[in-house]
Amino acid sequence: MEASHEKREQSQQLLEIAKTGVERAIETDEEEAIAWMNQQLENKSDLLIKNGSITEKSRS
C-alpha cells in the first residue's frame, strides 16, 4: 500500500513539472522550458526530457 501512495505522489510531482514546463514554453521558449524541467527532474530521478520525450539519463 505504501508503494502505491509513493507512486501516486511521484506522479503528481511529475504532472506539476510537466504543467509548469508547458506554461514556461508558452511564455518564453521551448528550450528554456526543457532546461527548467530537466533541472527539476534531476533532483527527482534519472529522467531527462529530450526531443519532447522523457528518457532515461545515460550513465557515464
N, CA and C atoms as a LAMMPS dump frame, in Angstrom:
ITEM: TIMESTEP
0
ITEM: NUMBER OF ATOMS
180
ITEM: BOX BOUNDS ff ff ff
-5.0000000000000000e+02 5.0000000000000000e+02
-5.0000000000000000e+02 5.0000000000000000e+02
-5.0000000000000000e+02 5.0000000000000000e+02
ITEM: ATOMS id mol type element x y z
1 1 1 N 0.822 -1.192 0
2 1 2 C 0 0 0
3 1 3 C 0.868 1.259 0
4 2 1 N 1.954 1.212 0.742
5 2 2 C 2.848 2.369 0.812
6 2 3 C 3.477 2.663 -0.55
7 3 1 N 3.843 1.628 -1.288
8 3 2 C 4.432 1.821 -2.615
9 3 3 C 3.438 2.51 -3.534
10 4 1 N 2.183 2.16 -3.43
11 4 2 C 1.143 2.791 -4.239
12 4 3 C 1.03 4.279 -3.916
13 5 1 N 1.066 4.613 -2.648
14 5 2 C 0.994 6.019 -2.222
15 5 3 C 2.204 6.792 -2.742
16 6 1 N 3.369 6.173 -2.662
17 6 2 C 4.601 6.809 -3.142
18 6 3 C 4.539 7.062 -4.647
19 7 1 N 4.056 6.086 -5.396
20 7 2 C 3.936 6.237 -6.854
21 7 3 C 2.938 7.341 -7.215
22 8 1 N 1.846 7.406 -6.455
23 8 2 C 0.843 8.454 -6.704
24 8 3 C 1.444 9.837 -6.469
25 9 1 N 2.174 9.982 -5.373
26 9 2 C 2.817 11.263 -5.072
27 9 3 C 3.843 11.625 -6.151
28 10 1 N 4.622 10.647 -6.571
29 10 2 C 5.614 10.858 -7.618
30 10 3 C 4.93 11.285 -8.922
31 11 1 N 3.82 10.651 -9.244
32 11 2 C 3.072 11.005 -10.454
33 11 3 C 2.561 12.432 -10.383
34 12 1 N 2.07 12.835 -9.222
35 12 2 C 1.58 14.206 -9.055
36 12 3 C 2.712 15.217 -9.216
37 13 1 N 3.882 14.901 -8.674
38 13 2 C 5.029 15.793 -8.821
39 13 3 C 5.432 15.922 -10.284
40 14 1 N 5.468 14.805 -10.998
41 14 2 C 5.828 14.841 -12.418
42 14 3 C 4.799 15.618 -13.228
43 15 1 N 3.525 15.457 -12.887
44 15 2 C 2.474 16.199 -13.574
45 15 3 C 2.64 17.702 -13.357
46 16 1 N 2.956 18.121 -12.145
47 16 2 C 3.17 19.544 -11.869
48 16 3 C 4.365 20.092 -12.647
49 17 1 N 5.433 19.311 -12.733
50 17 2 C 6.604 19.728 -13.511
51 17 3 C 6.215 19.884 -14.975
52 18 1 N 5.454 18.93 -15.492
53 18 2 C 5.036 18.978 -16.894
54 18 3 C 4.138 20.185 -17.157
55 19 1 N 3.161 20.428 -16.277
56 19 2 C 2.25 21.559 -16.473
57 19 3 C 3.004 22.883 -16.435
58 20 1 N 3.891 23.021 -15.46
59 20 2 C 4.673 24.254 -15.373
60 20 3 C 5.595 24.389 -16.578
61 21 1 N 6.159 23.271 -17.032
62 21 2 C 7.026 23.295 -18.212
63 21 3 C 6.288 23.77 -19.45
64 22 1 N 5.057 23.318 -19.63
65 22 2 C 4.251 23.76 -20.78
66 22 3 C 3.957 25.253 -20.67
67 23 1 N 3.617 25.699 -19.475
68 23 2 C 3.371 27.135 -19.278
69 23 3 C 4.617 27.951 -19.61
70 24 1 N 5.781 27.481 -19.166
71 24 2 C 7.031 28.185 -19.462
72 24 3 C 7.331 28.183 -20.963
73 25 1 N 7.039 27.081 -21.633
74 25 2 C 7.276 27.004 -23.073
75 25 3 C 6.413 28.017 -23.811
76 26 1 N 5.19 28.185 -23.357
77 26 2 C 4.283 29.149 -23.983
78 26 3 C 4.747 30.573 -23.706
79 27 1 N 5.142 30.839 -22.451
80 27 2 C 5.513 32.191 -22.049
81 27 3 C 6.892 32.601 -22.547
82 28 1 N 7.833 31.665 -22.602
83 28 2 C 9.201 32.008 -23.016
84 28 3 C 9.524 31.269 -24.305
85 29 1 N 10.232 30.156 -24.168
86 29 2 C 10.507 29.321 -25.337
87 29 3 C 10.711 27.882 -24.898
88 30 1 N 10.625 26.997 -25.854
89 30 2 C 10.674 25.565 -25.575
90 30 3 C 12 25.144 -24.949
91 31 1 N 13.1 25.672 -25.457
92 31 2 C 14.422 25.287 -24.945
93 31 3 C 14.574 25.636 -23.47
94 32 1 N 14.134 26.836 -23.095
95 32 2 C 14.218 27.258 -21.699
96 32 3 C 13.331 26.379 -20.82
97 33 1 N 12.152 26.056 -21.315
98 33 2 C 11.23 25.206 -20.564
99 33 3 C 11.815 23.813 -20.366
100 34 1 N 12.412 23.253 -21.401
101 34 2 C 13.016 21.927 -21.292
102 34 3 C 14.174 21.954 -20.304
103 35 1 N 14.977 22.998 -20.349
104 35 2 C 16.091 23.117 -19.403
105 35 3 C 15.57 23.174 -17.968
106 36 1 N 14.496 23.921 -17.745
107 36 2 C 13.911 24.024 -16.407
108 36 3 C 13.376 22.667 -15.948
109 37 1 N 12.652 21.974 -16.848
110 37 2 C 12.099 20.664 -16.49
111 37 3 C 13.21 19.662 -16.176
112 38 1 N 14.268 19.683 -16.967
113 38 2 C 15.386 18.771 -16.71
114 38 3 C 16.022 19.063 -15.358
115 39 1 N 16.127 20.338 -15.011
116 39 2 C 16.677 20.715 -13.709
117 39 3 C 15.794 20.163 -12.587
118 40 1 N 14.483 20.282 -12.75
119 40 2 C 13.554 19.764 -11.742
120 40 3 C 13.643 18.245 -11.644
121 41 1 N 13.704 17.592 -12.777
122 41 2 C 13.756 16.128 -12.803
123 41 3 C 15.075 15.591 -12.262
124 42 1 N 16.14 16.351 -12.45
125 42 2 C 17.446 15.916 -11.99
126 42 3 C 17.438 15.665 -10.481
127 43 1 N 16.678 16.461 -9.76
128 43 2 C 16.595 16.292 -8.314
129 43 3 C 15.673 15.15 -7.911
130 44 1 N 14.872 14.649 -8.84
131 44 2 C 13.859 13.657 -8.505
132 44 3 C 14.143 12.263 -9.037
133 45 1 N 14.875 12.147 -10.144
134 45 2 C 15.043 10.823 -10.735
135 45 3 C 16.154 10.821 -11.77
136 46 1 N 16.266 9.723 -12.476
137 46 2 C 17.249 9.58 -13.552
138 46 3 C 16.604 9.812 -14.906
139 47 1 N 15.678 10.781 -14.984
140 47 2 C 14.984 11.039 -16.232
141 47 3 C 15.364 12.4 -16.789
142 48 1 N 15.321 12.53 -18.09
143 48 2 C 15.547 13.785 -18.796
144 48 3 C 14.484 13.936 -19.872
145 49 1 N 14.184 15.18 -20.211
146 49 2 C 13.3 15.427 -21.341
147 49 3 C 14.186 15.764 -22.529
148 50 1 N 14.025 14.997 -23.587
149 50 2 C 14.851 15.175 -24.779
150 50 3 C 13.955 15.004 -25.989
151 51 1 N 13.959 15.991 -26.856
152 51 2 C 13.133 15.944 -28.067
153 51 3 C 11.661 15.691 -27.755
154 52 1 N 11.193 16.288 -26.667
155 52 2 C 9.78 16.184 -26.32
156 52 3 C 9.373 14.907 -25.618
157 53 1 N 10.322 14.005 -25.353
158 53 2 C 10.006 12.753 -24.682
159 53 3 C 10.843 12.62 -23.409
160 54 1 N 10.257 11.987 -22.415
161 54 2 C 11.013 11.728 -21.194
162 54 3 C 11.838 10.473 -21.433
163 55 1 N 13.144 10.596 -21.227
164 55 2 C 14.04 9.464 -21.451
165 55 3 C 14.919 9.263 -20.23
166 56 1 N 15.539 8.105 -20.158
167 56 2 C 16.442 7.805 -19.059
168 56 3 C 17.786 8.46 -19.33
169 57 1 N 18.405 9.025 -18.275
170 57 2 C 19.731 9.625 -18.415
171 57 3 C 20.726 8.545 -18.79
172 58 1 N 21.694 8.909 -19.634
173 58 2 C 22.76 7.961 -19.942
174 58 3 C 23.715 7.954 -18.767
175 59 1 N 24.192 6.801 -18.431
176 59 2 C 25.098 6.68 -17.287
177 59 3 C 26.523 6.645 -17.804
178 60 1 N 27.35 7.515 -17.239
179 60 2 C 28.755 7.604 -17.677
180 60 3 C 29.642 6.683 -16.899
